[in-house]
Amino acid sequence: MSKDAAYSGKDITVLEGLEAVRKRPSMYIGSTGPKGLHHLVYEVADNSIDEALAGYCNNIEVTINSDNSITVIDDGRGIPVDVIPKYQRSAVEIVLTILHAGGKFGGKGYRVSGGLHGVGLSVVNALSSCLNVEVRRDGKTYVQEYAYGKPTTTLKEIGKSNKTGTTITFFADDQIFESVEYNFDVLAQRLRETAFLNKGLNISLTDKRSGQEKKEVFNYQGGIVDFVAHLNEKKTPLQKKIIYFERKEPDAEVEIAIQYNQSYMESIFTFANNINTHEGGTHLIGFKNALTRTMNDYARKKNLLKDNESNLSGEDIREGITAVVSVKLKEPQFEGQTKTKLGNTEIRGLVESAIGEKLGEFLGENPQIAKLLISKAITATRARAAARKARELTRRKSLLESTSLPGKLADCSIKDPRLSEIYLVEGDSAGGSAKQARDRSFQAILPLKGKILNVEKARLHKILNSIEIQAMITAMGTSIGEEFDLDGARYHKIIIMTDADVDGSHIRTLILTFFYRYMREMIEAGYIYIAQPPLFRVSHKGKHRYVYNEKELEETTKMFSGNKLSIQRYKGLGEMNPEQLWDTTMDPENRTLLKVNMDDAVSADDIFTTLMGDKVEPRRDFILKHAKDVRFLDI
């Protein structure tokens, strides 16, 4: 062994206090990009929301200040200020400087808490260049200041107060984050969702930045009933009355709201202590099982199913459902890759018993609605039978071919899906260029002809009859619907490459809608990307520069100010020869790809319904709202 390879005690590094957070911020907040930046706001707000869950807070104010700092004010009890003997420091300072310090571990401070790990405030403090805290409690006001996670002053009493609560103002450290610009709409979406989940809680969001001044207030007396109404706002409800019931036990409670619509999609959103459990868990399993059993029991009891007919499947019963399942429990256990899957086994039984009793009562008291819902499920069953026949026909066809892969697919030679990628290309012309441009070893090309079927408006049997969608399903290797299997994916990088015009945007949205509705696991696994071909080619004295957006074009033209430039705008991929397409869009060394993620399933569901659903009014409103942002429009 060489001396260089020696490993001894002197090689051990101990990170004191919050140094570990500053050294590896992504371990605590996910990333140092926009997602991590906004997570800081959520962490502070969640502490205020925990006060509301405990019954001590009614109002929360979040403000993006003119200097891009964030202020969160609540009227809760205020962080304790007394000195903790073990540390000889105030409780405020302990909470802000020591990981896993808080009132959420002993069971006395909070019965239910969303901030499970108790690291929120200390992590925000560690990742802020400056943080100020003000506490109002016991008739007095206290303040303390911090920089980079360390106190720069002691906790001081500055006056009297007839109110209680906590105010925290922080500046995210611009040396850690890629950008410290907050997105109002991103924060609004999260705070709106939180207000829905906490009936009567008043949450405001104010933007004081110059030119961006605005304010929104979220307060929903109906709680998750209002949430379901909001989710179905751009859909056509099947029944006007939203089904709602709750069940409370000493250590847990459950709230459920359900409304069906005329679409063919199921939208079920589950939460545990206000945390969006988008991976599901025991509460979702309990919901699905009890819903299927209760609906079938009612259908049999009322002779809506014939004796020779099989029970309705869970998938058919859930067609067109919009539901919110919110559970609050003392000791939530999270699992899954992103820690957003609930693992508490006892909550499954609580959800099942609540649905069995309360939904059964609702169906019995509302026979017309019950018949309507059962009829939709029966129709879905017949459509599923047609879809099964379409699948079997597709399989028979593939067996007659020399290969099971679609004929127009130009596959890659590498068979390891982790190293393989496929481009979904708009049109045969661009597909031809892409086939010539690609690296055949790891890049596959699948040309798609025209606009694919809008799956938002079609049942599965019609979708499976679409030639273009059949080609995608076969090429992906995962199957679809009940038979979807992520392990069968033939490529771990699926790149949508369409023209940079209106038609290209439409086709891209149609493809994304298909993946979101029928292969969502692909998005969650991080397999879906969007290619970014250049919009312009700027030529000057025989030299060419590719430009990808208008801002870059402006900078480029300024750089060559006074010179005669030739500017070509690409409307389609077909305008580039194979060499240009490789250099700009397909070469891993030079290309730019946008990764499609699902940080917010509620928002994603809303936008796909808006853009691709049956209702025209929401789509028109969306166009009117965003028309001012359009810079290029093909006429």
Backbone hydrogen bonds, N-H to C=O, Kabsch-Sander energy under -0.5 kcal/mol:
donor,donor_aa,acceptor,acceptor_aa,energy
5,A,2,S,-0.9
6,A,3,K,-1.4
11,D,8,S,-2.1
12,I,9,G,-1.7
15,L,13,T,-0.6
16,E,14,V,-0.7
19,E,16,E,-2.4
22,R,18,L,-1.6
23,K,19,E,-2.3
24,R,20,A,-2.4
27,M,24,R,-1.3
28,Y,25,P,-1.6
29,I,25,P,-2.1
30,G,26,S,-1.6
31,S,29,I,-0.6
37,L,33,G,-2.2
38,H,34,P,-2.4
39,H,35,K,-1.4
40,L,36,G,-1.1
40,L,37,L,-0.8
41,V,37,L,-0.7
42,Y,38,H,-1.8
43,E,39,H,-2.4
44,V,40,L,-1.8
45,A,41,V,-2.8
46,D,42,Y,-2.8
47,N,43,E,-1.0
47,N,44,V,-0.6
48,S,44,V,-1.1
49,I,45,A,-2.4
50,D,46,D,-2.2
51,E,47,N,-1.2
52,A,48,S,-1.5
53,L,49,I,-2.6
54,A,50,D,-1.7
55,G,52,A,-1.3
56,Y,51,E,-2.8
57,C,51,E,-0.6
60,I,202,N,-2.5
61,E,73,I,-2.9
62,V,60,I,-0.5
62,V,204,S,-2.7
63,T,71,T,-2.6
64,I,206,T,-3.1
65,N,63,T,-0.8
65,N,69,S,-2.7
68,N,65,N,-2.2
70,I,170,F,-2.4
71,T,63,T,-2.3
72,V,168,I,-2.6
73,I,61,E,-2.6
74,D,166,T,-2.1
75,D,59,N,-1.2
84,I,89,R,-3.1
87,Y,84,I,-1.2
88,Q,84,I,-2.2
89,R,84,I,-0.9
91,A,82,D,-1.9
94,I,90,S,-2.1
95,V,91,A,-2.6
96,L,92,V,-1.8
97,T,93,E,-1.1
97,T,94,I,-0.7
98,I,94,I,-2.1
101,A,98,I,-1.0
101,A,118,G,-0.8
110,Y,103,G,-0.6
113,S,329,L,-0.5
116,L,114,G,-2.2
118,G,115,G,-0.9
123,V,119,V,-2.3
124,V,120,G,-2.4
125,N,121,L,-2.4
126,A,122,S,-2.2
127,L,123,V,-1.8
128,S,125,N,-1.3
129,S,171,F,-2.0
130,C,171,F,-0.9
131,L,146,Y,-2.0
132,N,169,T,-2.9
133,V,144,Q,-2.5
134,E,167,T,-2.7
135,V,142,Y,-2.6
136,R,165,G,-3.1
137,R,135,V,-0.5
137,R,140,K,-1.9
140,K,137,R,-2.0
141,T,159,G,-2.7
142,Y,135,V,-2.8
143,V,156,K,-2.3
144,Q,133,V,-1.8
146,Y,131,L,-2.5
147,A,150,K,-2.6
148,Y,128,S,-1.2
149,G,125,N,-0.7
150,K,147,A,-1.9
152,T,145,E,-2.5
153,T,145,E,-1.2
156,K,143,V,-2.7
158,I,141,T,-2.8
158,I,156,K,-0.6
159,G,141,T,-0.9
161,S,139,G,-1.8
165,G,136,R,-2.2
166,T,74,D,-0.5
167,T,134,E,-2.8
168,I,72,V,-2.3
169,T,132,N,-2.4
170,F,70,I,-2.3
171,F,130,C,-2.5
172,A,170,F,-0.5
173,D,127,L,-2.6
174,D,172,A,-0.6
176,I,173,D,-1.6
177,F,173,D,-2.1
178,E,32,T,-2.5
182,Y,180,V,-0.6
184,F,182,Y,-0.7
187,L,183,N,-2.0
188,A,184,F,-2.8
189,Q,185,D,-2.2
190,R,186,V,-1.6
191,L,187,L,-2.5
192,R,188,A,-2.7
193,E,189,Q,-2.1
194,T,190,R,-2.0
195,A,191,L,-2.1
196,F,192,R,-2.1
197,L,193,E,-1.6
198,N,194,T,-0.7
198,N,195,A,-0.7
200,G,220,Y,-1.5
201,L,198,N,-2.4
202,N,58,N,-2.4
203,I,201,L,-0.6
203,I,218,F,-2.6
204,S,60,I,-2.4
205,L,216,E,-2.8
206,T,62,V,-2.4
207,D,214,K,-3.2
208,K,64,I,-3.0
208,K,206,T,-0.5
212,Q,209,R,-2.3
214,K,207,D,-1.4
216,E,205,L,-2.5
218,F,203,I,-3.6
219,N,217,V,-0.5
221,Q,219,N,-0.6
223,G,220,Y,-1.2
225,V,222,G,-1.8
226,D,223,G,-0.5
227,F,223,G,-1.4
228,V,224,I,-2.4
229,A,225,V,-2.0
230,H,226,D,-2.3
231,L,227,F,-2.4
232,N,228,V,-2.1
233,E,230,H,-1.0
235,K,232,N,-1.9
238,L,260,Y,-3.2
239,Q,260,Y,-0.9
243,I,258,I,-2.7
245,F,256,I,-2.1
247,R,254,V,-2.3
249,E,252,A,-3.4
252,A,249,E,-0.6
253,E,328,K,-2.0
254,V,247,R,-2.8
255,E,326,S,-2.8
256,I,245,F,-2.5
257,A,324,V,-1.9
258,I,243,I,-2.7
259,Q,322,T,-2.3
261,N,320,G,-2.8
262,Q,236,T,-2.4
267,S,321,I,-3.0
269,F,323,A,-2.7
271,F,325,V,-2.6
272,A,275,I,-2.2
273,N,327,V,-2.8
275,I,272,A,-1.9
277,T,270,T,-1.8
277,T,275,I,-0.9
278,H,276,N,-1.7
279,E,340,T,-1.5
280,G,277,T,-2.4
282,T,342,L,-1.7
285,I,281,G,-2.2
286,G,282,T,-2.4
287,F,283,H,-1.9
288,K,284,L,-2.6
289,N,285,I,-2.6
290,A,286,G,-2.2
291,L,287,F,-2.4
292,T,288,K,-2.3
293,R,289,N,-2.3
294,T,290,A,-2.7
295,M,291,L,-2.3
296,N,292,T,-2.0
297,D,293,R,-2.4
298,Y,294,T,-2.1
299,A,295,M,-2.4
300,R,296,N,-2.4
301,K,297,D,-2.3
302,K,298,Y,-2.3
303,N,300,R,-1.2
304,L,299,A,-2.7
305,L,299,A,-1.1
309,E,306,K,-1.8
317,I,313,S,-2.3
318,R,314,G,-1.8
319,E,316,D,-1.0
320,G,265,M,-0.6
321,I,318,R,-2.1
322,T,259,Q,-1.7
323,A,267,S,-2.5
324,V,257,A,-2.1
325,V,269,F,-2.6
326,S,255,E,-2.8
326,S,324,V,-0.6
327,V,271,F,-2.6
327,V,325,V,-0.5
328,K,253,E,-2.4
330,K,251,D,-1.8
334,F,332,P,-0.5
335,E,341,K,-2.9
339,K,336,G,-1.2
341,K,335,E,-1.5
342,L,280,G,-2.2
343,G,333,Q,-3.6
347,I,344,N,-0.6
348,R,344,N,-0.5
348,R,345,T,-0.9
349,G,345,T,-0.8
350,L,346,E,-1.4
351,V,347,I,-2.4
352,E,348,R,-2.5
353,S,349,G,-2.4
354,A,350,L,-2.0
355,I,351,V,-2.3
356,G,352,E,-2.7
357,E,353,S,-2.0
358,K,354,A,-2.7
359,L,355,I,-1.7
360,G,355,I,-1.0
361,E,357,E,-1.9
362,F,358,K,-2.2
363,L,359,L,-2.6
364,G,360,G,-2.0
365,E,361,E,-2.1
366,N,362,F,-1.4
370,A,366,N,-2.5
371,K,367,P,-2.4
372,L,368,Q,-1.8
373,L,369,I,-2.4
374,I,370,A,-2.4
375,S,371,K,-2.3
376,K,372,L,-1.8
377,A,373,L,-1.8
378,I,374,I,-2.3
379,T,375,S,-2.3
380,A,376,K,-2.2
381,T,377,A,-1.9
382,R,378,I,-1.9
383,A,379,T,-2.1
384,R,380,A,-2.4
385,A,381,T,-1.8
386,A,382,R,-1.7
387,A,383,A,-2.2
388,R,384,R,-2.4
389,K,385,A,-1.8
390,A,386,A,-2.0
391,R,387,A,-2.4
392,E,388,R,-2.5
393,L,389,K,-2.4
394,T,390,A,-2.2
395,R,391,R,-2.4
396,R,392,E,-2.4
397,K,393,L,-2.4
398,S,394,T,-2.1
399,L,395,R,-1.8
400,L,396,R,-1.1
400,L,397,K,-0.6
401,E,397,K,-0.8
401,E,398,S,-0.6
409,L,406,P,-1.7
410,A,445,I,-2.8
411,D,409,L,-0.9
413,S,440,R,-1.7
414,I,441,S,-2.8
419,L,416,D,-1.7
420,S,416,D,-0.6
420,S,417,P,-0.5
421,E,442,F,-2.4
422,I,493,K,-2.4
423,Y,444,A,-2.8
424,L,422,I,-0.6
424,L,495,I,-2.9
425,V,423,Y,-0.8
425,V,446,L,-1.8
426,E,497,M,-1.6
427,G,425,V,-0.7
427,G,448,L,-3.0
431,G,427,G,-1.8
432,G,428,D,-2.4
433,S,429,S,-1.9
434,A,430,A,-2.6
435,K,431,G,-2.2
436,Q,432,G,-1.7
437,A,433,S,-2.1
438,R,434,A,-2.1
440,R,438,R,-0.8
442,F,439,D,-1.1
443,Q,439,D,-2.2
444,A,421,E,-3.0
444,A,442,F,-0.5
445,I,410,A,-2.3
446,L,423,Y,-2.9
448,L,425,V,-3.1
450,G,448,L,-0.7
455,V,453,L,-1.1
457,K,454,N,-1.6
458,A,455,V,-1.2
462,K,459,R,-0.6
463,I,459,R,-1.9
464,L,460,L,-2.6
465,N,461,H,-0.5
465,N,462,K,-0.6
466,S,463,I,-1.5
470,Q,466,S,-2.6
471,A,467,I,-2.2
472,M,468,E,-1.9
473,I,469,I,-2.8
474,T,470,Q,-2.5
475,A,471,A,-2.4
476,M,472,M,-2.6
477,G,473,I,-1.7
479,S,473,I,-0.6
481,G,518,Y,-0.7
483,E,480,I,-1.6
484,F,481,G,-1.7
485,D,478,T,-2.3
488,G,485,D,-1.8
489,A,486,L,-1.9
490,R,476,M,-2.6
492,H,417,P,-1.9
492,H,420,S,-1.1
493,K,420,S,-0.6
494,I,527,Y,-3.6
495,I,422,I,-3.2
495,I,493,K,-0.6
496,I,494,I,-0.6
496,I,529,Y,-2.8
497,M,424,L,-2.8
497,M,495,I,-0.6
498,T,496,I,-0.5
501,D,499,D,-0.9
505,S,501,D,-2.4
506,H,502,V,-2.2
507,I,503,D,-2.6
508,R,504,G,-2.4
509,T,505,S,-2.1
510,L,506,H,-2.2
511,I,507,I,-2.3
512,L,508,R,-2.5
513,T,509,T,-2.4
514,F,510,L,-1.9
515,F,511,I,-2.2
516,Y,512,L,-2.8
517,R,513,T,-2.4
518,Y,514,F,-2.5
519,M,514,F,-0.5
519,M,515,F,-1.7
522,M,519,M,-1.7
523,I,519,M,-0.8
523,I,520,R,-0.5
524,E,520,R,-2.4
525,A,521,E,-2.0
526,G,523,I,-1.5
527,Y,522,M,-2.5
529,Y,494,I,-3.1
530,I,594,L,-2.4
531,A,496,I,-2.5
532,Q,592,T,-1.1
535,L,547,V,-1.8
536,F,547,V,-2.4
537,R,568,Q,-2.3
538,V,545,R,-3.2
539,S,537,R,-0.6
539,S,566,S,-3.1
540,H,543,K,-2.7
543,K,540,H,-1.7
545,R,538,V,-2.2
547,V,536,F,-2.4
553,L,549,N,-1.8
554,E,550,E,-2.5
555,E,551,K,-2.0
556,T,552,E,-2.2
557,T,553,L,-2.7
558,K,554,E,-1.8
559,M,555,E,-1.8
560,F,556,T,-1.4
561,S,558,K,-1.6
563,N,560,F,-2.3
565,L,563,N,-0.7
566,S,539,S,-2.3
567,I,565,L,-0.6
568,Q,537,R,-2.5
568,Q,566,S,-0.6
570,Y,535,L,-2.3
570,Y,568,Q,-0.6
571,K,569,R,-0.6
575,E,572,G,-1.4
576,M,573,L,-1.9
581,L,577,N,-2.5
582,W,578,P,-2.4
583,D,579,E,-2.5
584,T,580,Q,-2.2
585,T,581,L,-2.2
586,M,581,L,-1.1
586,M,582,W,-0.8
587,D,582,W,-2.2
590,N,587,D,-1.7
591,R,587,D,-3.1
594,L,530,I,-2.5
595,K,593,L,-0.6
596,V,528,I,-2.6
597,N,595,K,-0.5
604,A,600,D,-2.3
605,D,601,A,-2.8
606,D,602,V,-1.9
607,I,603,S,-2.4
608,F,604,A,-2.3
609,T,605,D,-2.0
610,T,606,D,-2.5
611,L,607,I,-2.5
612,M,608,F,-2.4
613,G,609,T,-1.8
615,K,234,K,-0.5
619,R,615,K,-0.6
620,R,616,V,-2.5
621,D,617,E,-2.7
622,F,618,P,-2.2
623,I,619,R,-2.2
624,L,620,R,-2.5
625,K,621,D,-2.3
626,H,622,F,-2.0
627,A,623,I,-1.3
629,D,626,H,-1.7
630,V,627,A,-1.5
